[in-house]
Amino acid sequence: MKTYNIPIFVPHRGCPFDCVFCNQKRITGTQKEVTADDVHNIIGEYLKTLPSKNRRIEAAFFGGSFTGIPINEQSELLAAANEYLKKGDIDGIRLSTRPDYIDKEILDNLLKYGVTTIELGVQSMDDGVLKSSNRGHTREDVINAVKLIKEYPFTLGLQMMTGLPGDTDEKSLYTADEIIKLKPDIVRIYPTLTIKDTFLEKMYLTGKYKPQSVDEAVNLAKQLLLKFEKNNITVIRVGLQSTDEISENGSVVAGPVHSSFRELVESSIYYDIICGKLKDGCKRADVYVNPREVSKAVGNKRCNIIKLKQEKNIDVKICTDENLEKREVRCTCY
C-alpha cells in the first residue's frame, strides 16, 4: 500500500517568530493565505489524480505553525478536510507545528476533527542552537509537548535540522539521541539551506554563518539516519523536497541543496558497506545487492563506482541477487 500526502501550505501562519532560516513563502512557493474553500479545491483536485484502492491518503497542512493559528480558523480548515475523511476519500489529516503551541485544548480540537499525525519542528535539542536560530522555544518545550501528545492517539513526528547557527556535528548527534529518548513514530532530517530574504542570508553574506557543504551534510545525515534506524524509528524524509524554489536556480543562496539528497546519503551508506566487504589486494569485484537497491549501490551519477576506482583502484561491477535484503551486500573479488 502506497501513502500519498495532499499538501496544503499555510505559509508563516500562526508563528510570531522569524527563525533565522525561515521564509515559508519562498520555501513552500505559496504567497496567499489558505481558506476552507482552498482546502476543498486542493483536496478535490488531488483526488482526481490519485488511485482509489491500495493507498493511504492524508491531507497535510504544512508550512507554518498550524496550531498557532486562532483556534476558530484551525477548525474551519480542519472541518473542510474532515468532510473528505468522513466520506472515506482520505484516510487521515496531518499537520506540522511548533512544540510551544501544544496544549490540551488544542489537542482535543485536533482529535475532534480527525487529525491523525502531528509533526513538531524540534530542529535542535541544544538550547544554544535554538537561541542562535531565534526559534523562540526551548528543549524543555519539546519534552513537554511530546509528553502531552503521547496522551492522545496521534502519530508523532519530530523534525530536526543540521547545520544551524552555532550547531556542530556533535550537537546534531546529541539532538538525535534526545529525540530517540522521546520515542517518536517518525522523523525528518533537514540540512539547513540559506534562503533568500532571511536573516540567515544576511549572516551568510556578512561572513557570520558558514553553511554545510553537500559532503559534510551527507556524512552527518548518514550517521543520523543509521542512528534512528537502529532504534526502529522511521525516517520519512532526508532533505527538503526539491521544487522550483528549493533549488540552486531558485531561492537557495547557499547550503547543501541537492535534488536527490537522500539518495546521496543512502549511496554513502552503501559505499561504506562495500568497502567493508572488499578484500586486500582486490583489483576487480562483482558486488551483489538486491535489485531494488542497485541505484543506491551505484550511487548518484555512478559516484560509488568512480570513487572506488579513484580511492581503492578497484573496478567494481554492481550485480543483483533477489535473495539479498536491503543493504545486504555480497562481494566476489578477483
C-alpha positions as a Markdown table, in Angstrom:
| # | Residue | x | y | z |
|---|---|---|---|---|
| 1 | Met | 0.0 | 0.0 | 0.0 |
| 2 | Lys | 1.4 | 3.4 | -1.0 |
| 3 | Thr | 0.9 | 6.5 | 1.1 |
| 4 | Tyr | 0.1 | 9.9 | -0.5 |
| 5 | Asn | 0.1 | 13.3 | 1.0 |
| 6 | Ile | -2.1 | 16.1 | -0.3 |
| 7 | Pro | -0.1 | 19.2 | 0.6 |
| 8 | Ile | -1.9 | 22.2 | 1.9 |
| 9 | Phe | 0.5 | 25.0 | 2.6 |
| 10 | Val | -0.2 | 27.6 | 5.3 |
| 11 | Pro | 2.9 | 29.8 | 4.9 |
| 12 | His | 4.0 | 31.5 | 8.1 |
| 13 | Arg | 0.5 | 31.3 | 9.6 |
| 14 | Gly | 0.4 | 31.2 | 13.4 |
| 15 | Cys | 4.1 | 32.0 | 14.0 |
| 16 | Pro | 5.2 | 35.2 | 15.7 |
| 17 | Phe | 8.8 | 34.3 | 15.4 |
| 18 | Asp | 11.2 | 34.9 | 12.5 |
| 19 | Cys | 13.6 | 31.9 | 12.7 |
| 20 | Val | 16.8 | 33.0 | 11.0 |
| 21 | Phe | 16.4 | 30.3 | 8.3 |
| 22 | Cys | 12.8 | 30.8 | 7.6 |
| 23 | Asn | 11.0 | 32.2 | 4.6 |
| 24 | Gln | 8.0 | 29.9 | 4.3 |
| 25 | Lys | 6.5 | 31.8 | 1.4 |
| 26 | Arg | 9.6 | 31.0 | -0.7 |
| 27 | Ile | 10.1 | 27.5 | 0.8 |
| 28 | Thr | 6.5 | 26.5 | 0.0 |
| 29 | Gly | 6.2 | 28.5 | -3.2 |
| 30 | Thr | 2.9 | 29.9 | -1.8 |
| 31 | Gln | 2.2 | 33.5 | -1.2 |
| 32 | Lys | -1.6 | 33.6 | -0.4 |
| 33 | Glu | -3.4 | 32.7 | 2.8 |
| 34 | Val | -5.4 | 29.5 | 2.7 |
| 35 | Thr | -9.1 | 29.3 | 3.2 |
| 36 | Ala | -11.6 | 26.5 | 3.8 |
| 37 | Asp | -12.6 | 26.8 | 0.1 |
| 38 | Asp | -8.9 | 26.4 | -0.9 |
| 39 | Val | -8.8 | 23.2 | 1.2 |
| 40 | His | -11.8 | 21.8 | -0.7 |
| 41 | Asn | -10.3 | 22.8 | -4.0 |
| 42 | Ile | -6.9 | 21.3 | -3.3 |
| 43 | Ile | -8.1 | 18.0 | -1.9 |
| 44 | Gly | -10.7 | 17.7 | -4.7 |
| 45 | Glu | -8.1 | 18.3 | -7.5 |
| 46 | Tyr | -5.6 | 15.9 | -6.0 |
| 47 | Leu | -8.2 | 13.1 | -5.5 |
| 48 | Lys | -8.8 | 13.2 | -9.3 |
| 49 | Thr | -5.2 | 12.1 | -9.8 |
| 50 | Leu | -4.7 | 9.5 | -7.0 |
| 51 | Pro | -5.7 | 5.8 | -7.1 |
| 52 | Ser | -8.9 | 4.8 | -5.3 |
| 53 | Lys | -7.6 | 1.4 | -4.0 |
| 54 | Asn | -4.5 | 0.1 | -2.2 |
| 55 | Arg | -3.5 | 3.5 | -1.0 |
| 56 | Arg | -3.4 | 5.7 | 2.1 |
| 57 | Ile | -4.1 | 9.4 | 1.6 |
| 58 | Glu | -3.6 | 12.1 | 4.1 |
| 59 | Ala | -4.5 | 15.8 | 3.8 |
| 60 | Ala | -1.3 | 17.5 | 5.1 |
| 61 | Phe | -1.2 | 21.1 | 6.5 |
| 62 | Phe | 2.5 | 22.1 | 6.0 |
| 63 | Gly | 4.5 | 25.3 | 6.0 |
| 64 | Gly | 3.5 | 27.2 | 9.2 |
| 65 | Ser | 2.8 | 26.6 | 12.8 |
| 66 | Phe | -0.7 | 25.3 | 12.3 |
| 67 | Thr | -1.8 | 25.2 | 16.0 |
| 68 | Gly | -0.7 | 28.8 | 16.4 |
| 69 | Ile | -3.5 | 29.9 | 14.1 |
| 70 | Pro | -6.6 | 31.1 | 16.0 |
| 71 | Ile | -8.5 | 28.0 | 17.0 |
| 72 | Asn | -11.6 | 29.0 | 15.1 |
| 73 | Glu | -9.6 | 29.3 | 11.9 |
| 74 | Gln | -7.9 | 25.9 | 12.7 |
| 75 | Ser | -11.4 | 24.5 | 13.0 |
| 76 | Glu | -12.6 | 25.9 | 9.7 |
| 77 | Leu | -9.6 | 24.4 | 7.8 |
| 78 | Leu | -9.8 | 21.1 | 9.6 |
| 79 | Ala | -13.6 | 20.9 | 9.1 |
| 80 | Ala | -13.1 | 21.2 | 5.3 |
| 81 | Ala | -10.6 | 18.3 | 5.3 |
| 82 | Asn | -12.7 | 16.3 | 7.8 |
| 83 | Glu | -15.6 | 16.1 | 5.2 |
| 84 | Tyr | -13.4 | 14.0 | 3.0 |
| 85 | Leu | -12.3 | 11.9 | 5.9 |
| 86 | Lys | -15.9 | 11.1 | 6.8 |
| 87 | Lys | -16.6 | 10.1 | 3.3 |
| 88 | Gly | -13.6 | 7.8 | 3.1 |
| 89 | Asp | -12.0 | 9.8 | 0.3 |
| 90 | Ile | -8.9 | 10.3 | 2.6 |
| 91 | Asp | -7.6 | 8.3 | 5.5 |
| 92 | Gly | -6.1 | 10.9 | 7.7 |
| 93 | Ile | -5.1 | 14.5 | 8.4 |
| 94 | Arg | -1.6 | 15.6 | 9.4 |
| 95 | Leu | -0.1 | 18.9 | 10.3 |
| 96 | Ser | 3.2 | 20.5 | 11.4 |
| 97 | Thr | 3.6 | 22.9 | 14.2 |
| 98 | Arg | 5.8 | 24.3 | 17.0 |
| 99 | Pro | 6.4 | 22.5 | 20.3 |
| 100 | Asp | 5.3 | 25.6 | 22.3 |
| 101 | Tyr | 1.9 | 25.7 | 20.6 |
| 102 | Ile | 0.6 | 22.5 | 22.1 |
| 103 | Asp | -1.9 | 22.2 | 24.9 |
| 104 | Lys | -4.9 | 20.1 | 25.9 |
| 105 | Glu | -7.5 | 22.5 | 24.3 |
| 106 | Ile | -5.6 | 22.4 | 21.0 |
| 107 | Leu | -5.1 | 18.6 | 21.1 |
| 108 | Asp | -8.8 | 18.0 | 22.0 |
| 109 | Asn | -9.8 | 20.1 | 19.0 |
| 110 | Leu | -7.4 | 18.3 | 16.6 |
| 111 | Leu | -8.7 | 15.0 | 17.7 |
| 112 | Lys | -12.3 | 16.2 | 17.2 |
| 113 | Tyr | -11.6 | 16.9 | 13.5 |
| 114 | Gly | -9.8 | 13.6 | 12.9 |
| 115 | Val | -6.2 | 14.7 | 12.9 |
| 116 | Thr | -4.1 | 11.5 | 12.8 |
| 117 | Thr | -0.5 | 12.8 | 12.7 |
| 118 | Ile | 1.2 | 15.8 | 14.4 |
| 119 | Glu | 4.8 | 16.7 | 13.4 |
| 120 | Leu | 6.8 | 19.1 | 15.7 |
| 121 | Gly | 9.5 | 21.3 | 14.4 |
| 122 | Val | 12.1 | 20.5 | 17.0 |
| 123 | Gln | 15.1 | 21.5 | 14.9 |
| 124 | Ser | 17.6 | 21.1 | 17.8 |
| 125 | Met | 17.7 | 19.9 | 21.4 |
| 126 | Asp | 20.5 | 22.3 | 22.2 |
| 127 | Asp | 19.2 | 25.5 | 23.8 |
| 128 | Gly | 22.2 | 27.5 | 22.5 |
| 129 | Val | 21.4 | 26.5 | 18.9 |
| 130 | Leu | 17.7 | 27.2 | 19.4 |
| 131 | Lys | 18.6 | 30.7 | 20.7 |
| 132 | Ser | 21.0 | 31.4 | 17.9 |
| 133 | Ser | 18.4 | 30.4 | 15.4 |
| 134 | Asn | 15.7 | 32.6 | 17.1 |
| 135 | Arg | 13.4 | 29.6 | 17.4 |
| 136 | Gly | 11.6 | 31.1 | 20.4 |
| 137 | His | 11.2 | 27.7 | 22.2 |
| 138 | Thr | 13.5 | 25.5 | 24.4 |
| 139 | Arg | 14.3 | 21.8 | 24.6 |
| 140 | Glu | 12.0 | 21.7 | 27.6 |
| 141 | Asp | 9.1 | 22.9 | 25.4 |
| 142 | Val | 9.8 | 19.9 | 23.1 |
| 143 | Ile | 9.8 | 17.4 | 26.0 |
| 144 | Asn | 6.6 | 18.8 | 27.5 |
| 145 | Ala | 4.8 | 18.9 | 24.1 |
| 146 | Val | 5.8 | 15.3 | 23.3 |
| 147 | Lys | 4.6 | 14.1 | 26.7 |
| 148 | Leu | 1.2 | 15.8 | 26.2 |
| 149 | Ile | 0.8 | 14.5 | 22.6 |
| 150 | Lys | 1.5 | 10.9 | 23.8 |
| 151 | Glu | -1.6 | 11.1 | 25.9 |
| 152 | Tyr | -3.6 | 11.1 | 22.7 |
| 153 | Pro | -3.8 | 8.5 | 19.8 |
| 154 | Phe | -1.8 | 10.7 | 17.4 |
| 155 | Thr | 1.1 | 9.5 | 15.3 |
| 156 | Leu | 4.0 | 11.7 | 16.4 |
| 157 | Gly | 6.7 | 13.0 | 14.1 |
| 158 | Leu | 9.7 | 15.1 | 15.1 |
| 159 | Gln | 11.7 | 17.2 | 12.6 |
| 160 | Met | 15.4 | 18.1 | 13.2 |
| 161 | Met | 17.8 | 20.3 | 11.3 |
| 162 | Thr | 21.5 | 20.2 | 10.9 |
| 163 | Gly | 24.0 | 23.0 | 10.2 |
| 164 | Leu | 22.1 | 25.7 | 12.1 |
| 165 | Pro | 24.0 | 28.7 | 13.5 |
| 166 | Gly | 26.1 | 27.5 | 16.4 |
| 167 | Asp | 25.5 | 23.9 | 15.5 |
| 168 | Thr | 28.1 | 21.2 | 15.2 |
| 169 | Asp | 28.0 | 17.5 | 14.2 |
| 170 | Glu | 28.3 | 16.6 | 17.9 |
| 171 | Lys | 25.3 | 18.8 | 18.8 |
| 172 | Ser | 23.2 | 17.3 | 16.0 |
| 173 | Leu | 24.1 | 13.7 | 17.1 |
| 174 | Tyr | 23.1 | 14.8 | 20.6 |
| 175 | Thr | 19.8 | 16.1 | 19.2 |
| 176 | Ala | 19.2 | 12.7 | 17.6 |
| 177 | Asp | 19.9 | 10.9 | 20.8 |
| 178 | Glu | 17.5 | 13.1 | 22.7 |
| 179 | Ile | 14.8 | 12.6 | 20.0 |
| 180 | Ile | 15.3 | 8.9 | 20.3 |
| 181 | Lys | 14.6 | 9.1 | 24.0 |
| 182 | Leu | 11.3 | 10.8 | 23.2 |
| 183 | Lys | 10.3 | 7.7 | 21.0 |
| 184 | Pro | 8.5 | 9.4 | 18.1 |
| 185 | Asp | 6.9 | 7.3 | 15.4 |
| 186 | Ile | 8.6 | 9.2 | 12.5 |
| 187 | Val | 11.4 | 11.7 | 12.0 |
| 188 | Arg | 12.5 | 14.1 | 9.3 |
| 189 | Ile | 16.1 | 15.3 | 8.8 |
| 190 | Tyr | 16.6 | 18.7 | 7.1 |
| 191 | Pro | 20.1 | 20.1 | 6.4 |
| 192 | Thr | 19.9 | 23.9 | 6.7 |
| 193 | Leu | 19.6 | 25.8 | 3.5 |
| 194 | Thr | 20.2 | 29.5 | 3.2 |
| 195 | Ile | 17.1 | 31.0 | 1.6 |
| 196 | Lys | 16.7 | 34.4 | 0.0 |
| 197 | Asp | 15.2 | 37.2 | 2.2 |
| 198 | Thr | 16.1 | 35.5 | 5.5 |
| 199 | Phe | 18.2 | 36.7 | 8.4 |
| 200 | Leu | 20.4 | 33.7 | 7.7 |
| 201 | Glu | 21.2 | 35.1 | 4.2 |
| 202 | Lys | 22.4 | 38.3 | 5.9 |
| 203 | Met | 24.6 | 36.3 | 8.3 |
| 204 | Tyr | 26.0 | 34.3 | 5.4 |
| 205 | Leu | 26.7 | 37.4 | 3.2 |
| 206 | Thr | 28.5 | 39.1 | 6.1 |
| 207 | Gly | 30.6 | 36.0 | 7.0 |
| 208 | Lys | 28.8 | 35.3 | 10.3 |
| 209 | Tyr | 27.4 | 32.0 | 9.1 |
| 210 | Lys | 29.1 | 29.2 | 7.3 |
| 211 | Pro | 26.8 | 26.6 | 5.7 |
| 212 | Gln | 27.5 | 22.9 | 5.4 |
| 213 | Ser | 28.9 | 21.6 | 2.2 |
| 214 | Val | 27.0 | 18.8 | 0.5 |
| 215 | Asp | 29.6 | 16.3 | 1.6 |
| 216 | Glu | 29.5 | 17.5 | 5.2 |
| 217 | Ala | 25.7 | 17.4 | 5.3 |
| 218 | Val | 25.6 | 13.9 | 3.7 |
| 219 | Asn | 28.2 | 12.5 | 6.1 |
| 220 | Leu | 26.3 | 13.8 | 9.1 |
| 221 | Ala | 22.8 | 12.8 | 7.8 |
| 222 | Lys | 24.2 | 9.3 | 7.1 |
| 223 | Gln | 25.1 | 8.9 | 10.8 |
| 224 | Leu | 21.7 | 10.3 | 11.9 |
| 225 | Leu | 19.8 | 8.0 | 9.6 |
| 226 | Leu | 21.6 | 4.9 | 10.8 |
| 227 | Lys | 21.1 | 6.0 | 14.4 |
| 228 | Phe | 17.4 | 6.4 | 14.0 |
| 229 | Glu | 17.0 | 3.1 | 12.1 |
| 230 | Lys | 19.0 | 1.3 | 14.7 |
| 231 | Asn | 16.4 | 2.5 | 17.2 |
| 232 | Asn | 13.4 | 1.4 | 15.0 |
| 233 | Ile | 12.4 | 5.0 | 14.2 |
| 234 | Thr | 11.3 | 5.5 | 10.6 |
| 235 | Val | 12.9 | 8.5 | 8.8 |
| 236 | Ile | 10.3 | 9.6 | 6.3 |
| 237 | Arg | 12.4 | 12.4 | 4.7 |
| 238 | Val | 16.1 | 13.4 | 4.5 |
| 239 | Gly | 16.5 | 16.9 | 2.9 |
| 240 | Leu | 13.9 | 19.4 | 1.7 |
| 241 | Gln | 11.8 | 18.3 | -1.3 |
| 242 | Ser | 13.2 | 19.8 | -4.4 |
| 243 | Thr | 11.0 | 22.5 | -6.1 |
| 244 | Asp | 11.4 | 25.4 | -8.4 |
| 245 | Glu | 12.2 | 27.5 | -5.3 |
| 246 | Ile | 14.2 | 24.9 | -3.4 |
| 247 | Ser | 17.0 | 24.7 | -6.0 |
| 248 | Glu | 20.2 | 26.3 | -6.9 |
| 249 | Asn | 18.4 | 28.3 | -9.6 |
| 250 | Gly | 15.6 | 29.2 | -7.2 |
| 251 | Ser | 15.6 | 30.8 | -3.7 |
| 252 | Val | 18.6 | 28.9 | -2.3 |
| 253 | Val | 21.5 | 31.2 | -1.7 |
| 254 | Ala | 23.9 | 28.6 | -0.1 |
| 255 | Gly | 24.0 | 25.3 | 1.6 |
| 256 | Pro | 23.8 | 21.6 | 0.8 |
| 257 | Val | 21.0 | 21.7 | -1.8 |
| 258 | His | 20.6 | 18.7 | -4.0 |
| 259 | Ser | 17.6 | 17.3 | -5.9 |
| 260 | Ser | 18.5 | 13.7 | -4.7 |
| 261 | Phe | 19.9 | 14.4 | -1.2 |
| 262 | Arg | 18.5 | 11.2 | 0.4 |
| 263 | Glu | 19.9 | 9.1 | -2.4 |
| 264 | Leu | 23.4 | 10.7 | -1.7 |
| 265 | Val | 23.0 | 9.6 | 1.9 |
| 266 | Glu | 21.9 | 6.1 | 1.0 |
| 267 | Ser | 24.7 | 5.8 | -1.5 |
| 268 | Ser | 27.2 | 6.8 | 1.0 |
| 269 | Ile | 26.0 | 4.1 | 3.4 |
| 270 | Tyr | 26.4 | 1.6 | 0.5 |
| 271 | Tyr | 29.9 | 2.8 | -0.2 |
| 272 | Asp | 30.9 | 2.1 | 3.4 |
| 273 | Ile | 29.3 | -1.3 | 3.3 |
| 274 | Ile | 31.0 | -2.2 | 0.0 |
| 275 | Cys | 34.4 | -1.1 | 1.3 |
| 276 | Gly | 34.0 | -3.3 | 4.3 |
| 277 | Lys | 33.4 | -6.3 | 2.1 |
| 278 | Leu | 36.3 | -5.8 | -0.3 |
| 279 | Lys | 39.4 | -7.9 | 0.4 |
| 280 | Asp | 43.0 | -6.7 | 0.5 |
| 281 | Gly | 44.7 | -7.0 | -2.9 |
| 282 | Cys | 41.4 | -7.0 | -4.8 |
| 283 | Lys | 41.6 | -5.4 | -8.2 |
| 284 | Arg | 38.2 | -6.2 | -9.6 |
| 285 | Ala | 34.9 | -7.1 | -7.8 |
| 286 | Asp | 31.4 | -8.2 | -8.6 |
| 287 | Val | 29.2 | -6.6 | -5.9 |
| 288 | Tyr | 25.8 | -8.2 | -5.4 |
| 289 | Val | 22.8 | -6.3 | -4.0 |
| 290 | Asn | 19.0 | -6.6 | -4.0 |
| 291 | Pro | 17.6 | -5.4 | -7.5 |
| 292 | Arg | 15.7 | -2.6 | -5.8 |
| 293 | Glu | 18.9 | -1.2 | -4.3 |
| 294 | Val | 21.1 | -1.0 | -7.4 |
| 295 | Ser | 20.8 | 2.7 | -7.9 |
| 296 | Lys | 21.9 | 3.3 | -4.3 |
| 297 | Ala | 24.8 | 0.9 | -4.6 |
| 298 | Val | 26.0 | 2.5 | -7.9 |
| 299 | Gly | 25.5 | 6.0 | -6.4 |
| 300 | Asn | 24.3 | 9.2 | -7.9 |
| 301 | Lys | 25.9 | 9.7 | -11.3 |
| 302 | Arg | 27.9 | 6.5 | -10.6 |
| 303 | Cys | 29.7 | 8.2 | -7.7 |
| 304 | Asn | 30.4 | 5.0 | -5.8 |
| 305 | Ile | 31.9 | 3.2 | -8.8 |
| 306 | Ile | 34.1 | 6.2 | -9.6 |
| 307 | Lys | 35.1 | 6.7 | -6.0 |
| 308 | Leu | 36.1 | 3.0 | -5.6 |
| 309 | Lys | 38.3 | 3.3 | -8.7 |
| 310 | Gln | 39.9 | 6.5 | -7.7 |
| 311 | Glu | 40.4 | 5.8 | -4.0 |
| 312 | Lys | 40.8 | 2.0 | -3.9 |
| 313 | Asn | 41.9 | 1.3 | -7.5 |
| 314 | Ile | 39.2 | -1.3 | -7.8 |
| 315 | Asp | 36.9 | -1.9 | -10.8 |
| 316 | Val | 33.5 | -2.7 | -9.4 |
| 317 | Lys | 30.5 | -4.1 | -11.2 |
| 318 | Ile | 27.1 | -4.0 | -9.4 |
| 319 | Cys | 25.2 | -7.2 | -9.8 |
| 320 | Thr | 21.8 | -8.3 | -8.5 |
| 321 | Asp | 20.6 | -11.1 | -6.2 |
| 322 | Glu | 16.9 | -11.2 | -5.2 |
| 323 | Asn | 17.8 | -13.2 | -2.1 |
| 324 | Leu | 19.6 | -10.3 | -0.6 |
| 325 | Glu | 17.9 | -7.9 | 1.8 |
| 326 | Lys | 18.2 | -4.1 | 1.9 |
| 327 | Arg | 21.8 | -3.1 | 2.4 |
| 328 | Glu | 22.9 | -6.7 | 2.4 |
| 329 | Val | 26.0 | -6.9 | 0.2 |
| 330 | Arg | 27.9 | -9.9 | -1.2 |
| 331 | Cys | 31.3 | -9.4 | -3.0 |
| 332 | Thr | 33.3 | -11.6 | -5.2 |
| 333 | Cys | 36.9 | -10.3 | -5.5 |
| 334 | Tyr | 39.4 | -11.0 | -8.2 |
